[in-house]
Amino acid sequence: MPAKKTVYVSSTRSTLTARRGDVEKLKQALKRVFVDYRKLKAQQHRFELALGELCAITTRWSIPRRELTELRRMMGRG
C-alpha cells in the first residue's frame, strides 16, 4: 500500500484533523508490525540457541586433536 503524503482533511490555526479511517489503518498496521517483530525475535532466539548447540557439537570435530594440544600449549593451558 503506497503511503499517502498526508492524512489531514482540514486544519485550523492550532489544530489538524485526520480522517478516522486512516488513523485506524495506521493503528492496525502498527499492531501487525509489532506482532510480527515479536515473532521474528522469538524465531531469531530459537535459531541462535540451535546454532549454539550445533557449534558445541562440531567444534570438537573441526580442530584435529594434535593441533588442539599445540594450541593449548601455546595458550599455557597444557
Secondary structure, DSSP 8 states (H G I E B T S, - for coil): ----S--EEEE-SS-EEE-HHHHHHHHHHHHHHHHHHHHHHHHHHHHHHHHHHHHHHHHHHHS-HHHHHHHHHHHT--
